[in-house]
Amino acid sequence: MQLLVYIIIYPLLWLVSILPFRILYILSDTLYFILYTVSGYRKKIVITNLKLVFPEKSKKEIEIIAKGFYKHFCDITLEAFKSLTISKKTIDKRFVFKNLDKIKDLELKNKSVLLMTSHYANWEWSIAIQNHVGHEGYAIYKRLKNKHFDKLVRRIRARYNAYLITTKETIPTLRRLKKEGQLFIAGFAADQSPKAHKAHYWREFLGIKVPVITGPEMIANTLDVPAVFFRIDKVKRGYYVATIEDVIEFPKELKEFELTDRYIAFIEKQIYEKPEHYLWTHKRWKHKDNVPKEFQ
């Protein structure tokens, strides 16, 4: 059954990927109408999340943000499909990097990098960083249930000298790379919700106390790898600018959870500026009513 689904859907994805951008965004507008107006895809979750984070905003203001989010969500969904065939020249034109010298300085010091970003703007196209640095690229992800689509996603990443590893593979893989002397960039989008019973740390995220992911901090300390905060801004439709905001070269010198706190604050600032570009479809605050006593 998995193979049949793949055989049916893959040609459609490929056809979308070869569309000119002008046509792609006409298709995105149609998809927006279907998801927001017709089917209401996860609309209840999105509105609930926005009301939690922005209790001071009116119903009309929440609706404006929600509409902006769905338009953006449809764009980045189709842009992700575009990754199947997009050329390196085109992606470099549409996804521009600023001050990469900060990463290149670490490369000259023979240091690997933990690249910490979030589900904001178009995080998928950040793989284009591999066109500009000498580090080998790795992204931590959750394996897809359909093994054929999982292989496809891995193949797309490999086009950019970037490879996907699961959370279970992360520590062994990065430890092996460090032992072999191979410089790496490991990309984390660690802003989603961990399993509550496995969480080591709870704190406010956008004003609501929730469990937060501390894996990147643990890895940075264990392997003594610099952490870099990586901001992505949507300049206009189909165009993005990525900026290195902060470099924590010696994470072991920080107090416990300080790196995580700085990372959360970094994400919050950008979301408050333009909330429509954040991923609101996930149940990020589902554990808000179950805060352990030690974190209350």
Buried (B, 14 or more C-beta within 10 A) or exposed (E): EEEEEBEEBBEEBEEBBEBEBEEBBEBBEEBBEEBBEEEEBBBEBBBBBBEBBBEEBEEEEBEEBBBBBBBBBBBBBBBBBBBBBBEEEEBEEBBEBEEBEBBBEBBEEEBBBBBBBBBBBBBBBBBBBBBEBEBBBBBBBEBBEBEBBBEBBBEBBEBBBBBBBEEEEBBEBBEEBBEEEEBBBBBBBBBBBBEBEEBBBBEEBBEBBBBBBBBBBBBBBBBEBBBBBBBBBBEEEBEBBBBBBBBBBEBEEBEEBEBBBBBBEBBBEBBEEBBBBBBBBBEBBEBBEEBEEEEE
